[in-house]
């Protein structure tokens, strides 16, 4: 009889743990997938396969966290190099231009000038607006 009560308590505890894990995973998925009122995610990750100039800063190839922020009425994109002790950071103003539908893939549009790539537009997969620099 005693083993059965222990088993029941164990089973109740396991059910509670499973339910809590499902709730946490669901909330995480919702928070990561949320778009702001502009139809874009506030934070994205981006891999650059070559050096690209963003505003006044030349970003080396690598992985970046890209944040969309607001300063008053101005849209600002902040590119922060990941996995570096002294990360390169670039802040640049952008305009949001609505897309006809959700973007199927992440795209960078750049101009080549004096052997440099200058970022002109950035679209993130799943967003409904593009960033124009």
PyMOL commands that set and color helices and strands:
alter all, ss='L'
color gray80, all
select helices_A, chain A and resi 2-33
alter helices_A, ss='H'
color red, helices_A
select strands_A, chain A and resi 43-48+52-54+57-59+62-71+74-81+89-98+107-113+116-123+129-132
alter strands_A, ss='S'
color yellow, strands_A
deselect
rebuild
show_as cartoon
